[in-house]
């Protein structure tokens, strides 16, 4: 399994000079990507990853004026299909299009909110998978 934590001996300087995070390096199509890690980073066939990046705008606490940082935007989930030494071909793990008659349907109950407090934090184009997006492993049960 992929170990995303740096070793104790690595410093912040090492990580800033060489970004050790997994990233999307090629987009093959709407169901396949290539990532910059393989057996050299303990990735195995079947490993699940979430694709993410951070929002362009930062969030400010309206009460303290403290900058809270950027939102982590999840863009999709992929599964390692073909793993080589330094890269892996990953396929989409998103399931869509269940039949009407036999479909399990899940609904999220909306919050009771004040609509005038809604602010758009993440633009739709920020949800698109792009080269350079990051990946994090989905822990196995």
C-alpha positions in Angstrom: 0.0 0.0 0.0 1.2 3.5 -0.8 2.8 5.3 2.2 2.1 9.0 1.6 3.8 10.2 4.9 7.4 11.4 4.5 10.1 9.6 6.3 11.2 11.0 9.7 14.6 11.9 8.1 13.0 14.1 5.4 12.6 17.7 6.1 10.2 20.4 4.8 13.0 21.7 2.6 13.3 18.3 0.9 9.6 18.2 0.2 9.5 21.7 -1.1 12.4 21.1 -3.5 10.9 17.8 -4.7 7.1 17.5 -4.4 6.6 13.9 -3.3 2.8 13.9 -3.8 1.1 11.7 -6.4 -0.2 13.7 -9.3 -2.1 13.3 -12.6 0.6 13.4 -15.3 -1.5 12.4 -18.4 -5.1 12.2 -19.2 -5.8 9.4 -21.7 -9.6 9.9 -21.9 -12.6 10.5 -19.7 -12.1 7.2 -17.9 -8.3 6.8 -17.7 -5.4 8.8 -16.3 -1.7 8.1 -15.7 -0.2 9.0 -12.3 3.4 9.6 -11.3 3.8 6.6 -9.0 4.0 2.9 -9.4 5.7 0.0 -7.7 8.5 2.4 -6.7 5.9 4.0 -4.4 4.3 0.7 -3.3 1.2 1.2 -5.4 -0.6 -2.1 -6.2 -3.2 -3.0 -8.8 -6.6 -2.4 -7.3 -5.5 0.5 -5.1 -8.1 3.3 -4.9 -7.3 7.0 -5.2 -9.2 10.2 -4.8 -8.3 13.0 -7.2 -8.3 16.5 -5.6 -6.9 20.0 -5.7 -7.5 23.2 -3.8 -9.9 26.0 -4.4 -8.4 29.1 -5.9 -10.0 31.4 -3.4 -9.2 31.2 0.3 -11.9 31.2 3.0 -11.8 33.9 5.6 -13.6 33.6 9.0 -16.1 36.5 9.1 -15.8 36.7 12.9 -12.1 36.7 13.4 -10.9 37.7 9.9 -8.5 34.8 10.1 -7.6 33.2 6.8 -8.7 29.6 7.1 -7.0 28.4 3.9 -8.3 26.8 0.7 -11.0 24.1 0.3 -9.9 20.6 -0.8 -12.0 19.9 -3.9 -12.6 16.2 -4.7 -12.9 15.6 -8.4 -13.3 11.9 -8.7 -12.1 8.4 -7.7 -9.8 6.1 -9.7 -8.5 2.6 -9.3 -5.0 1.5 -10.3 -5.3 -0.9 -13.2 -1.9 -1.4 -14.7 1.1 -0.6 -12.4 4.6 -0.1 -13.7 7.8 0.9 -11.8 7.3 4.7 -11.9 3.7 5.1 -13.1 0.3 3.6 -13.0 -2.7 3.6 -15.4 -5.8 4.3 -13.4 -9.4 3.9 -14.5 -12.5 5.8 -13.2 -14.1 4.2 -10.3 -17.3 6.3 -10.5 -20.6 4.4 -11.0 -23.4 6.1 -12.8 -26.5 5.2 -14.8 -28.3 2.6 -12.7 -31.5 1.3 -14.1 -34.8 2.9 -13.1 -36.4 -0.4 -11.8 -33.6 -1.9 -9.9 -31.7 1.2 -8.8 -30.6 1.9 -5.3 -31.2 5.6 -4.8 -29.5 7.6 -2.0 -30.6 11.1 -1.2 -28.9 13.7 0.9 -31.3 15.6 3.1 -30.7 19.4 2.5 -29.9 21.7 5.4 -32.4 24.3 6.5 -30.3 27.4 5.5 -30.6 31.1 5.0 -30.4 31.4 1.2 -29.0 34.9 1.4 -25.8 33.5 3.1 -24.9 31.2 0.1 -21.7 32.1 -1.5 -20.0 30.3 -4.4 -16.6 29.2 -3.2 -15.8 26.6 -5.9 -16.4 27.4 -9.6 -17.5 24.5 -11.8 -14.3 24.6 -13.8 -12.3 23.9 -10.6 -14.0 20.5 -10.4 -12.6 19.3 -13.8 -9.7 16.8 -13.6 -6.5 18.4 -15.0 -2.8 17.5 -15.3 -1.2 18.4 -12.0 -4.1 17.4 -9.7 -3.1 15.5 -6.6 -4.1 12.0 -5.5 -4.6 10.5 -2.1 -5.1 6.8 -1.4 -8.4 5.6 -0.2 -7.7 3.3 2.9 -8.7 -0.3 2.5 -11.2 -1.6 5.0 
